[in-house]
Amino acid sequence: MPLYAIGLNHITAPLKVRERFAFQIDTLGAALRDLLGQPKVKEAAILSTCNRTEVYFNGASTEPVVQWLEAFHREPKVSLSQYVYTLPQEKAVPHAFRVASGLDSMVLGEPQILGQMKQAVKTAEAAGSLGLVLNRLFQRTFAVAKDVRTHTDIGSASISMAAAAIKLAERIFPSIAEQRVLLIGAGEMIDLCATHFAARQPRSITVANRTLERGAALASRMQADAITLHELPERLPQFDIIVTSTASSLPILGKGMLERAIKTRRHAPVFIVDLAVPRDVEPEAAELDDVFLYSVDDLAQVVSANIDVRRSAVAQAEAIIDTQVGQFMHWMQVREHVPLIRALRGRADAARREELERALRLLARGEEPAKVLESLSQGLVNKLMHAPTQALNETAGEEQRALAETLARLFRLQ
């Protein structure tokens, strides 16, 4: 079966669509097992981030998987039609390489996507949905991404989502050193944001997480405080800058909660960056006068510093990818002929066994070994040459000439 990729990303779909088709970490394994239950889907892996949802699979066609994606998220049929891209094998392979290398990201060259793709592969392995083809694809994908980052400047200069959040905050507040920062969540993105904000030495940093233990582990690395999500309604007015990125399927900060916090703050401004998909903050909160709310799509407008350095490395990165795509596609083409090669070897081995059994019978009867060996070799030649010779004799004209050229090439005849 061929390899395909389907998906939607920050280029093809707005945030309000992407969040409807995002997968939660705790349901991803069940989703993969359900997908494998669809007709003619042999292998599958799902990459779901704030900027994209993509399904890589080994199957018969893309349409059933698109329909499954709509059904799994309980969305109306054809709701994906104007946003989804479907990539056949020859396009899916370079796409995977480009995604892992950061060439297809909202922030060119951002490194988080590689870790997210590796996690997607681990989840697929745990769900039993990763087979020979996808495993080979992703292992080659990770090697390509490493080559691109090692041999080009695609990852140089700080233009990550976290760096963009800092730039936005500095538009609202002249000095972050005077502000109190709240980080909601304890995943990789919040970890990265924590590092960037801690470097600005704000007045305080607090980490809020569903489980206090995990939040405290992150907070301890930067001498910050840790609280639970249940404490947010009471503690929210204390913070000037809020960055949130959780896996919650429902908003954590509602418009009403923020409105009450603003009143308590006597309308001092609050800067919020919502990096979650689905969103952690109700979009209606942006209507409040003193709330400056930015989503992942908004960050794209401020990611400009140092971008030229990375753009200059794109051509070099694409050249590396093109070479690796050629090698992987050659491997895929070879795999297509595996059944034929097995059949050829099977027929040759059957002829070998038949002649060997006949030779052993002759030797058991006392026949001269030299004559038996001569008979065995002649029998093998006759059996192996019978089919191509017969095929050549049964054709005529141009077909015969083409077959003759093929046989000459196969047996390396002058």
C-alpha positions as CSV (number, residue, x, y, z in Angstrom):
1,M,0.0,0.0,0.0
2,P,1.2,3.5,-0.7
3,L,2.1,6.2,1.8
4,Y,-0.1,9.3,2.3
5,A,-0.4,12.4,4.5
6,I,-3.5,14.5,5.1
7,G,-3.8,17.5,7.4
8,L,-4.5,21.2,8.0
9,N,-2.1,23.8,9.4
10,H,-1.7,27.5,10.1
11,I,-1.5,28.2,6.4
12,T,-4.6,26.4,5.3
13,A,-6.9,26.8,8.3
14,P,-7.6,29.6,10.9
15,L,-7.2,28.9,14.6
16,K,-11.0,28.4,15.1
17,V,-10.9,25.5,12.6
18,R,-7.6,24.0,13.8
19,E,-8.8,23.7,17.4
20,R,-11.8,21.8,16.4
21,F,-9.6,19.1,14.8
22,A,-6.9,19.0,17.4
23,F,-6.3,15.7,19.3
24,Q,-5.8,15.6,23.1
25,I,-2.8,13.6,24.3
26,D,-5.0,11.3,26.5
27,T,-7.2,10.3,23.5
28,L,-4.5,10.0,20.8
29,G,-3.8,6.3,21.4
30,A,-7.5,5.4,21.2
31,A,-7.8,7.5,18.0
32,L,-5.0,5.7,16.4
33,R,-6.5,2.3,17.2
34,D,-9.8,3.4,15.9
35,L,-8.2,4.6,12.7
36,L,-6.5,1.3,12.2
37,G,-10.0,-0.2,12.2
38,Q,-10.9,1.7,9.1
39,P,-10.8,-0.2,5.8
40,K,-7.4,-0.6,4.2
41,V,-5.5,1.5,6.7
42,K,-2.4,-0.5,7.6
43,E,-0.3,2.0,9.6
44,A,-0.9,5.4,11.0
45,A,0.6,8.2,13.1
46,I,-1.0,11.5,14.1
47,L,0.9,14.8,14.7
48,S,-1.2,17.3,16.6
49,T,0.2,20.7,17.6
50,C,-1.0,24.2,18.0
51,N,-0.3,24.9,14.4
52,R,-1.2,21.6,12.6
53,T,-3.1,18.3,12.7
54,E,-1.6,15.8,10.3
55,V,-2.3,12.1,9.8
56,Y,0.5,10.0,8.2
57,F,-0.7,6.6,7.0
58,N,-0.1,3.6,4.9
59,G,-3.4,2.8,3.1
60,A,-5.4,2.6,0.0
61,S,-6.7,6.1,-0.4
62,T,-7.1,9.4,1.5
63,E,-10.9,9.9,1.3
64,P,-11.8,7.4,4.1
65,V,-9.2,8.9,6.4
66,V,-10.6,12.5,5.8
67,Q,-14.1,11.2,6.6
68,W,-12.8,9.4,9.7
69,L,-11.1,12.7,10.9
70,E,-14.5,14.5,10.6
71,A,-16.4,11.7,12.2
72,F,-13.9,11.3,15.1
73,H,-14.3,15.0,16.0
74,R,-18.0,14.8,15.3
75,E,-17.8,17.5,12.7
76,P,-20.3,17.8,9.8
77,K,-19.2,16.0,6.6
78,V,-17.1,18.1,4.1
79,S,-16.3,20.6,6.9
80,L,-12.7,19.9,6.2
81,S,-12.8,20.1,2.4
82,Q,-11.7,23.7,2.1
83,Y,-8.9,23.5,4.7
84,V,-7.4,20.0,4.4
85,Y,-4.5,19.0,2.1
86,T,-4.0,15.5,0.9
87,L,-0.5,14.5,-0.1
88,P,0.3,11.3,-2.1
89,Q,3.6,9.4,-1.4
90,E,5.8,11.6,-3.6
91,K,4.7,14.7,-1.8
92,A,4.1,13.3,1.7
93,V,7.7,12.3,2.1
94,P,9.3,15.7,1.4
95,H,6.5,17.3,3.5
96,A,7.4,15.2,6.5
97,F,11.1,16.1,6.1
98,R,10.3,19.8,5.8
99,V,8.0,19.8,8.8
100,A,10.6,18.2,11.1
101,S,13.3,20.6,9.8
102,G,11.1,23.6,10.7
103,L,10.7,24.7,7.1
104,D,6.9,24.4,7.3
105,S,6.4,26.1,10.7
106,M,4.8,29.4,11.5
107,V,8.2,30.4,12.9
108,L,10.8,29.4,10.4
109,G,13.3,26.9,11.9
110,E,11.6,26.6,15.3
111,P,12.9,23.5,17.1
112,Q,9.8,22.4,19.1
113,I,8.2,20.7,16.1
114,L,10.9,18.0,16.0
115,G,10.2,17.0,19.6
116,Q,6.5,17.0,18.9
117,M,7.0,14.7,15.9
118,K,9.1,12.3,18.0
119,Q,6.4,12.2,20.6
120,A,3.8,11.4,17.9
121,V,5.9,8.5,16.8
122,K,6.3,7.2,20.4
123,T,2.5,7.4,20.8
124,A,2.0,5.5,17.6
125,E,4.4,2.8,18.7
126,A,2.6,2.5,22.0
127,A,-0.8,2.2,20.2
128,G,0.6,-0.5,17.8
129,S,-0.1,1.6,14.7
130,L,3.5,2.1,13.5
131,G,4.7,-0.5,11.0
132,L,7.7,-0.9,8.7
133,V,7.0,1.9,6.3
134,L,6.1,4.7,8.8
135,N,8.9,3.6,11.1
136,R,11.4,3.9,8.2
137,L,9.9,7.3,7.2
138,F,10.1,8.8,10.6
139,Q,13.6,7.5,11.4
140,R,14.8,9.0,8.1
141,T,12.8,12.2,8.9
142,F,14.6,12.7,12.2
143,A,18.0,12.1,10.5
144,V,17.2,14.7,7.8
145,A,16.1,17.2,10.5
146,K,19.4,16.7,12.3
147,D,21.4,17.2,9.1
148,V,19.5,20.4,8.3
149,R,20.1,21.9,11.7
150,T,23.7,20.8,11.8
151,H,24.8,22.0,8.4
152,T,22.6,25.1,7.9
153,D,21.7,28.2,9.8
154,I,18.0,27.4,9.8
155,G,17.9,27.1,13.6
156,S,20.0,30.1,14.4
157,A,18.8,33.4,15.9
158,S,16.0,33.3,18.5
159,I,12.6,33.6,16.8
160,S,10.7,31.0,18.7
161,M,7.1,31.4,19.9
162,A,8.5,32.2,23.4
163,A,10.7,34.9,22.0
164,A,7.8,36.3,20.1
165,A,5.8,36.4,23.3
166,I,8.5,38.4,25.0
167,K,8.4,40.9,22.1
168,L,4.7,41.3,22.4
169,A,4.9,41.8,26.2
170,E,7.5,44.5,25.7
171,R,5.1,46.4,23.6
172,I,2.7,46.6,26.5
173,F,5.1,47.0,29.4
174,P,8.3,49.1,29.1
175,S,10.1,46.7,31.5
176,I,9.2,43.1,32.2
177,A,11.4,43.4,35.3
178,E,8.6,45.2,37.0
179,Q,5.9,42.7,36.1
180,R,4.5,39.6,37.8
181,V,4.3,36.6,35.4
182,L,1.9,33.7,35.5
183,L,2.6,30.6,33.4
184,I,-0.3,28.2,33.0
185,G,0.7,24.6,32.2
186,A,3.9,22.7,32.6
187,G,4.6,21.3,29.1
188,E,7.4,21.9,26.7
189,M,6.1,25.2,25.4
190,I,5.6,26.7,28.9
191,D,9.0,25.4,29.9
192,L,10.6,27.3,27.0
193,C,8.6,30.4,27.8
194,A,9.7,30.1,31.4
195,T,13.3,30.2,30.3
196,H,12.8,33.3,28.2
197,F,10.8,35.2,30.8
198,A,13.2,34.3,33.6
199,A,16.0,35.8,31.6
200,R,14.2,39.1,31.9
201,Q,14.2,38.8,35.7
202,P,10.5,39.8,36.3
203,R,9.3,40.7,39.8
204,S,7.9,37.2,40.2
205,I,7.0,34.1,38.3
206,T,4.2,31.7,39.2
207,V,3.4,28.3,37.6
208,A,-0.2,27.1,37.6
209,N,-0.8,23.5,36.7
210,R,-3.5,20.9,37.1
211,T,-1.2,18.8,39.3
212,L,0.9,20.8,41.8
213,E,3.8,18.3,41.7
214,R,4.5,18.8,38.0
215,G,4.1,22.6,38.3
216,A,6.4,22.7,41.3
217,A,9.1,20.8,39.4
218,L,9.1,23.4,36.7
219,A,8.9,26.3,39.2
220,S,11.8,25.0,41.3
221,R,14.2,25.4,38.4
222,M,13.7,29.2,38.3
223,Q,12.9,29.9,42.0
224,A,9.2,30.5,41.1
225,D,6.0,29.7,43.0
226,A,3.6,26.9,42.1
227,I,-0.2,26.8,42.4
228,T,-3.0,24.6,41.1
229,L,-5.6,25.6,38.5
230,H,-8.2,25.7,41.2
231,E,-6.5,28.7,42.8
232,L,-6.7,30.8,39.6
233,P,-10.0,32.7,40.3
234,E,-8.6,34.0,43.6
235,R,-5.0,34.6,42.5
236,L,-5.6,35.9,38.9
237,P,-5.7,39.7,39.8
238,Q,-2.1,39.5,41.1
239,F,-0.6,38.9,37.6
240,D,0.4,41.4,34.9
241,I,1.6,38.9,32.2
242,I,-0.1,35.5,31.6
243,V,1.2,32.8,29.2
244,T,-0.9,29.7,28.9
245,S,-0.5,26.4,27.0
246,T,-2.3,23.4,28.4
247,A,-4.0,20.3,26.8
248,S,-7.4,21.2,28.2
249,S,-10.3,20.7,25.9
250,L,-12.2,23.6,27.5
251,P,-11.2,27.2,28.2
252,I,-9.4,27.7,31.5
253,L,-9.8,31.5,31.6
254,G,-13.3,32.8,30.8
255,K,-14.3,36.3,30.0
256,G,-16.2,36.6,33.3
257,M,-13.2,35.5,35.4
258,L,-10.9,38.0,33.6
259,E,-13.5,40.7,34.0
260,R,-13.6,40.2,37.8
261,A,-9.8,40.2,37.9
262,I,-9.6,43.5,36.0
263,K,-12.0,45.2,38.4
264,T,-9.9,44.0,41.3
265,R,-6.8,45.3,39.6
266,R,-8.5,48.7,39.1
267,H,-8.2,48.3,35.4
268,A,-4.4,47.8,35.3
269,P,-3.7,46.1,31.9
270,V,-3.2,42.4,31.6
271,F,-1.2,40.9,28.8
272,I,-2.2,37.3,27.8
273,V,-0.6,35.0,25.3
274,D,-2.7,31.9,24.6
275,L,-0.5,29.2,23.0
276,A,-3.0,26.4,23.4
277,V,-5.0,24.7,20.7
278,P,-7.9,24.4,21.6
279,R,-7.6,27.8,23.2
280,D,-7.2,28.2,27.0
281,V,-8.8,31.6,27.0
282,E,-12.3,32.4,25.8
283,P,-11.8,34.6,22.6
284,E,-14.5,37.0,23.9
285,A,-12.1,38.1,26.6
286,A,-10.3,40.2,24.0
287,E,-13.4,42.5,24.1
288,L,-12.3,43.7,27.6
289,D,-10.6,47.1,27.4
290,D,-7.7,46.3,29.7
291,V,-7.0,42.8,28.4
292,F,-4.4,42.4,25.6
293,L,-5.1,38.9,24.3
294,Y,-2.9,37.2,21.7
295,S,-3.3,33.8,20.1
296,V,-0.7,31.6,18.3
297,D,-1.9,33.2,15.0
298,D,-1.2,36.6,16.3
299,L,2.4,35.7,17.1
300,A,3.2,35.3,13.4
301,Q,2.9,39.0,13.0
302,V,5.7,39.8,15.4
303,V,8.2,37.0,14.4
304,S,10.4,39.1,12.2
305,A,13.8,39.7,13.9
306,N,16.5,37.5,12.6
307,I,14.2,35.9,10.0
308,D,16.5,36.8,7.1
309,V,19.3,34.7,8.5
310,R,17.0,31.7,8.5
311,R,15.6,32.4,5.1
312,S,19.0,32.4,3.6
313,A,19.5,28.9,4.8
314,V,16.3,27.5,3.3
315,A,17.8,26.8,-0.1
316,Q,20.6,24.8,1.5
317,A,18.1,22.9,3.7
318,E,15.9,22.1,0.7
319,A,18.9,20.7,-1.2
320,I,19.6,18.3,1.8
321,I,15.9,17.3,1.8
322,D,15.8,16.7,-1.9
323,T,18.7,14.3,-1.7
324,Q,17.2,12.4,1.1
325,V,13.8,12.2,-0.5
326,G,15.3,10.6,-3.6
327,Q,16.9,7.9,-1.4
328,F,13.7,7.2,0.5
329,M,11.6,7.0,-2.6
330,H,14.1,4.5,-4.1
331,W,13.6,2.4,-1.0
332,M,9.8,2.6,-1.4
333,Q,10.1,1.6,-5.1
334,V,12.3,-1.4,-4.2
335,R,9.7,-2.5,-1.7
336,E,7.0,-2.5,-4.4
337,H,9.0,-5.3,-6.2
338,V,9.5,-7.4,-3.1
339,P,6.6,-9.8,-3.9
340,L,7.9,-10.3,-7.4
341,I,11.5,-10.9,-6.2
342,R,10.1,-13.4,-3.6
343,A,8.1,-15.2,-6.3
344,L,11.2,-15.4,-8.6
345,R,13.3,-16.8,-5.8
346,G,10.6,-19.2,-4.8
347,R,10.3,-20.6,-8.3
348,A,14.1,-21.0,-8.6
349,D,14.3,-22.7,-5.2
350,A,11.5,-25.1,-6.2
351,A,13.5,-26.1,-9.3
352,R,16.6,-26.5,-7.2
353,R,14.8,-28.8,-4.7
354,E,13.3,-30.9,-7.4
355,E,16.6,-31.5,-9.2
356,L,18.4,-32.1,-5.9
357,E,15.8,-34.7,-4.9
358,R,16.2,-36.4,-8.3
359,A,20.0,-36.4,-8.0
360,L,19.8,-37.9,-4.5
361,R,17.6,-40.7,-5.7
362,L,20.1,-41.4,-8.6
363,L,23.0,-41.5,-6.1
364,A,21.1,-43.9,-3.9
365,R,20.7,-46.2,-6.8
366,G,24.5,-46.2,-7.3
367,E,24.7,-43.9,-10.3
368,E,28.1,-42.4,-11.0
369,P,28.4,-39.1,-9.1
370,A,29.9,-37.2,-12.1
371,K,27.0,-38.1,-14.3
372,V,24.5,-37.2,-11.6
373,L,26.0,-33.8,-11.1
374,E,26.0,-33.2,-14.9
375,S,22.3,-34.2,-15.0
376,L,21.5,-32.0,-12.1
377,S,23.1,-28.9,-13.7
378,Q,21.4,-29.5,-17.0
379,G,18.1,-30.0,-15.3
380,L,18.5,-26.7,-13.4
381,V,19.4,-24.8,-16.6
382,N,16.4,-26.3,-18.5
383,K,13.9,-25.4,-15.7
384,L,15.3,-21.8,-15.2
385,M,15.5,-21.1,-18.9
386,H,12.1,-22.6,-19.9
387,A,9.9,-19.7,-19.0
388,P,11.9,-16.8,-20.6
389,T,12.6,-18.9,-23.7
390,Q,8.9,-19.8,-24.1
391,A,7.8,-16.2,-23.6
392,L,10.3,-15.1,-26.3
393,N,9.0,-17.7,-28.7
394,E,5.4,-16.8,-28.1
395,T,5.8,-13.1,-29.0
396,A,6.5,-11.4,-32.4
397,G,7.3,-8.1,-33.9
398,E,8.0,-5.1,-31.7
399,E,6.9,-7.0,-28.6
400,Q,9.5,-9.7,-29.3
401,R,12.2,-7.2,-29.9
402,A,11.4,-5.4,-26.6
403,L,11.4,-8.7,-24.7
404,A,14.7,-9.7,-26.3
405,E,16.3,-6.4,-25.2
406,T,14.9,-6.9,-21.6
407,L,16.3,-10.5,-21.5
408,A,19.7,-9.4,-22.8
409,R,19.8,-6.7,-20.1
410,L,18.6,-9.1,-17.4
411,F,21.2,-11.8,-18.2
412,R,23.9,-9.2,-19.2
413,L,24.3,-10.6,-22.7
414,Q,26.1,-8.6,-25.4
